[in-house]
C-alpha cells in the first residue's frame, strides 16, 4: 500500500450527497453570496431543473427542504421567493423542537435573562435622549393595550427592539430578536391574561426608569427581573392548562 492509499484510508469516508441536497446547497450559496436576495423569485421547477441539469423531483425536494428552514417562502397565487431571512423567518423549525421539551422553556428564559441583562446594561450607557423619549412614548401606548393582547405584543416588541438597538451591538440585537421570537411560541397563551400584561407594563416602567437614570446595573437587574416574571407567568399558564 503506497503513501496516498494509506492517507485516504485514514480519513473518514466521503459522505455522498443526494442531488436534492446539492441543489439546496447551490441555492444557499447563491443566497449567502447575495446573488439571490430577500424577495427574489425562485425560477419555476422546470427552469431550475434545466439550469442545474437535474430532475424536477430533485428540485422539488430541495425547495421543500429550504421552505421548512424558512429560507424560501411560497406566496399565494404561485411562486417561491427568498424569505426576509430574519430571526423570525429562520427559527420555525427550532420552535417546533423547543415545543417538544418543557425543560427548554426554563433554559430559554435563562438565556434571555443573560442576554437582556447585558443589553440593558449597555443601553443605559449608549442610548440617546431621543431613543429614551421614544421608549417613553411606546410605554404610553402600552397602557392602552392591556385589553388587547395582540396590540400589546406588537408594542412589547417595539419596546425591546429599541433597547436592543440602543445597546450599540448588532450581534446582541440579533440574538435578542431571535430569543424573543422563540419565546413568543411559549408566551402567546400566557399573554392573553390581563394581569400578566399589567406586570409586563410595570417591568417595562422599572426598566425604562433605570435606563433614563443611566444606571447600568439597575437596568440589568430590571431586565433580568422582567425575564424571570415572564418565565414564571408562562410556566404558570402551562400548568393551568395541564
C-alpha positions as CSV (number, residue, x, y, z in Angstrom):
1,X,0.0,0.0,0.0
2,X,1.5,3.3,-1.0
3,X,1.5,6.6,0.9
4,X,-1.6,8.0,-0.9
5,X,-3.6,4.9,-0.2
6,X,-2.7,5.0,3.5
7,X,-3.6,8.6,3.8
8,X,-7.0,8.1,2.2
9,X,-7.8,5.0,4.3
10,X,-7.0,7.0,7.4
11,X,-9.6,9.6,6.5
12,X,-13.4,9.2,7.1
13,X,-15.3,8.1,4.0
14,X,-16.6,10.9,1.9
15,X,-20.3,11.2,2.5
16,X,-22.4,11.0,-0.6
17,X,-24.9,13.8,-1.1
18,X,-28.3,13.4,-2.8
19,X,-29.0,15.5,-5.8
20,X,-31.6,17.4,-3.8
21,X,-29.0,18.2,-1.1
22,X,-26.6,19.6,-3.8
23,X,-29.4,21.7,-5.3
24,X,-30.3,23.1,-1.8
25,X,-26.6,23.8,-1.2
26,X,-26.3,25.6,-4.5
27,X,-29.3,27.8,-3.7
28,X,-27.9,28.6,-0.2
29,X,-24.6,29.5,-1.7
30,X,-26.4,32.0,-4.0
31,X,-28.2,33.4,-1.0
32,X,-25.1,33.9,1.1
33,X,-23.2,35.4,-1.8
34,X,-26.1,37.8,-2.4
35,X,-26.7,36.5,-5.9
36,X,-30.2,35.9,-4.6
37,X,-31.6,38.5,-2.3
38,X,-34.7,38.6,0.0
39,X,-37.8,39.0,-2.1
40,X,-36.2,37.5,-5.3
41,X,-38.3,34.9,-7.0
42,X,-37.0,31.4,-7.5
43,X,-37.3,30.2,-11.1
44,X,-40.0,27.6,-11.8
45,X,-39.1,24.0,-11.1
46,X,-38.8,23.1,-14.8
47,X,-36.4,26.0,-15.5
48,X,-34.4,25.4,-12.4
49,X,-34.0,21.7,-13.2
50,X,-32.8,22.6,-16.7
51,X,-30.3,25.2,-15.4
52,X,-28.8,22.8,-12.9
53,X,-29.1,19.8,-15.2
54,X,-31.1,17.8,-12.6
55,X,-34.5,16.2,-12.4
56,X,-37.6,18.2,-11.3
57,X,-38.3,15.9,-8.3
58,X,-34.8,16.7,-7.0
59,X,-35.5,20.4,-7.4
60,X,-38.9,20.0,-5.7
61,X,-37.3,18.2,-2.8
62,X,-34.6,20.8,-2.3
63,X,-37.2,23.7,-2.4
64,X,-39.3,21.8,0.1
65,X,-36.4,21.4,2.5
66,X,-35.4,25.1,2.2
67,X,-39.1,26.1,2.8
68,X,-39.1,24.1,6.1
69,X,-35.9,26.0,7.1
70,X,-37.6,29.3,6.2
71,X,-35.1,30.2,3.5
72,X,-37.8,30.1,0.8
73,X,-41.4,31.2,1.2
74,X,-44.4,30.4,-1.1
75,X,-46.8,33.2,-1.9
76,X,-50.5,33.0,-2.6
77,X,-51.0,33.0,-6.3
78,X,-47.9,31.0,-7.1
79,X,-44.2,31.4,-7.0
80,X,-41.5,30.8,-4.4
81,X,-39.3,33.6,-3.1
82,X,-36.3,34.1,-0.9
83,X,-37.5,35.0,2.5
84,X,-36.6,38.0,4.6
85,X,-34.0,35.8,6.3
86,X,-34.6,37.4,9.7
87,X,-34.7,35.7,13.1
88,X,-38.4,35.0,13.0
89,X,-38.3,33.5,9.5
90,X,-35.5,31.2,10.2
91,X,-36.5,29.9,13.6
92,X,-39.6,28.0,12.7
93,X,-38.1,24.5,12.9
94,X,-36.3,25.4,16.2
95,X,-39.7,26.5,17.7
96,X,-41.1,23.1,16.8
97,X,-38.4,21.2,18.6
98,X,-38.4,23.5,21.6
99,X,-42.1,22.9,22.0
100,X,-41.3,19.2,22.5
101,X,-39.2,19.8,25.5
102,X,-40.7,21.6,28.5
103,X,-37.3,21.9,30.2
104,X,-36.2,24.1,27.3
105,X,-38.7,26.8,28.5
106,X,-36.5,27.3,31.6
107,X,-33.3,27.2,29.5
108,X,-34.7,29.7,27.0
109,X,-35.6,32.3,29.6
110,X,-32.3,31.6,31.4
111,X,-30.6,32.6,28.2
112,X,-32.9,35.6,27.7
113,X,-32.1,36.8,31.2
114,X,-28.4,36.8,30.4
115,X,-28.7,38.5,27.1
116,X,-31.4,41.1,28.1
117,X,-29.5,41.9,31.2
118,X,-26.3,42.7,29.3
119,X,-28.3,44.5,26.6
120,X,-29.9,46.7,29.2
121,X,-26.5,47.4,30.9
122,X,-25.1,48.6,27.6
123,X,-28.2,50.5,26.6
124,X,-28.1,52.5,29.9
125,X,-24.7,53.9,28.7
126,X,-25.4,54.1,24.9
127,X,-29.0,55.1,24.3
128,X,-29.6,58.7,23.1
129,X,-32.1,61.0,24.8
130,X,-34.2,60.8,21.6
131,X,-34.3,57.0,21.9
132,X,-35.3,57.2,25.6
133,X,-38.1,59.6,24.7
134,X,-39.3,57.2,22.1
135,X,-39.3,54.4,24.7
136,X,-41.4,56.6,26.9
137,X,-43.9,57.1,24.0
138,X,-44.1,53.4,23.4
139,X,-44.7,52.8,27.1
140,X,-47.6,55.3,27.0
141,X,-49.1,53.4,24.1
142,X,-48.8,50.1,26.1
143,X,-51.1,51.5,28.8
144,X,-54.0,51.5,26.2
145,X,-53.3,47.9,25.0
146,X,-53.8,45.9,28.2
147,X,-57.2,44.7,27.0
148,X,-55.7,43.8,23.5
149,X,-53.0,41.1,23.8
150,X,-52.1,41.2,20.1
151,X,-51.6,45.0,20.2
152,X,-49.6,44.7,23.4
153,X,-47.3,42.1,21.9
154,X,-46.6,44.4,19.0
155,X,-45.8,47.3,21.4
156,X,-43.7,44.9,23.5
157,X,-41.6,44.0,20.6
158,X,-41.1,47.7,19.6
159,X,-40.1,48.4,23.2
160,X,-37.5,45.7,23.4
161,X,-36.3,46.3,19.8
162,X,-35.4,49.9,20.6
163,X,-33.4,48.7,23.6
164,X,-31.6,46.1,21.5
165,X,-30.7,48.8,19.0
166,X,-29.7,51.1,21.9
167,X,-27.2,48.6,23.2
168,X,-25.0,49.5,20.3
169,X,-24.1,45.9,19.4
170,X,-25.7,44.5,16.2
171,X,-25.0,40.9,17.3
172,X,-26.7,41.3,20.6
173,X,-29.7,42.9,18.8
174,X,-29.9,39.8,16.5
175,X,-29.6,37.4,19.4
176,X,-32.3,39.3,21.3
177,X,-34.6,39.3,18.4
178,X,-34.2,35.5,17.9
179,X,-34.7,34.6,21.5
180,X,-37.7,36.9,21.7
181,X,-39.2,35.2,18.6
182,X,-38.7,31.8,20.2
183,X,-40.3,33.0,23.5
184,X,-43.4,34.0,21.7
185,X,-44.3,30.4,21.0
186,X,-44.5,29.7,24.7
187,X,-45.6,33.2,25.6
188,X,-48.6,33.7,23.4
189,X,-51.1,31.9,25.6
190,X,-49.9,33.4,28.8
191,X,-50.1,36.9,27.3
192,X,-53.8,36.6,26.9
193,X,-54.1,37.2,30.7
194,X,-54.5,40.9,31.5
195,X,-52.7,40.5,34.9
196,X,-49.7,39.2,33.0
197,X,-49.8,42.2,30.7
198,X,-50.0,44.6,33.7
199,X,-47.0,43.0,35.2
200,X,-45.0,43.4,32.0
201,X,-46.0,47.0,31.9
202,X,-44.7,47.5,35.4
203,X,-41.5,45.7,34.5
204,X,-41.1,47.9,31.4
205,X,-41.6,51.0,33.6
206,X,-38.9,49.9,36.0
207,X,-36.5,49.1,33.2
208,X,-37.1,52.5,31.5
209,X,-36.6,54.4,34.7
210,X,-33.2,52.7,35.2
211,X,-32.2,53.5,31.6
212,X,-33.2,57.1,32.0
213,X,-31.2,57.3,35.2
214,X,-28.2,56.0,33.2
215,X,-27.7,53.2,35.8
216,X,-26.3,50.1,34.1
217,X,-26.6,47.8,37.0
218,X,-30.1,48.8,37.9
219,X,-31.1,48.4,34.2
220,X,-29.6,45.0,34.0
221,X,-31.4,43.9,37.2
222,X,-34.7,45.3,35.9
223,X,-34.3,43.4,32.6
224,X,-33.4,40.2,34.4
225,X,-36.4,40.5,36.8
226,X,-38.7,41.1,33.8
227,X,-37.4,37.9,32.2
228,X,-38.0,36.0,35.4
229,X,-41.5,37.3,35.6
230,X,-42.2,36.4,32.0
231,X,-40.8,32.9,32.7
232,X,-43.0,32.3,35.8
233,X,-46.2,33.5,34.1
234,X,-45.5,31.3,31.1
235,X,-44.9,28.2,33.2
236,X,-48.0,29.0,35.4
237,X,-50.1,29.2,32.3
238,X,-48.9,25.8,31.1
239,X,-49.6,24.3,34.5
240,X,-53.2,25.6,34.5
241,X,-53.8,24.1,31.0
242,X,-52.5,20.7,32.2
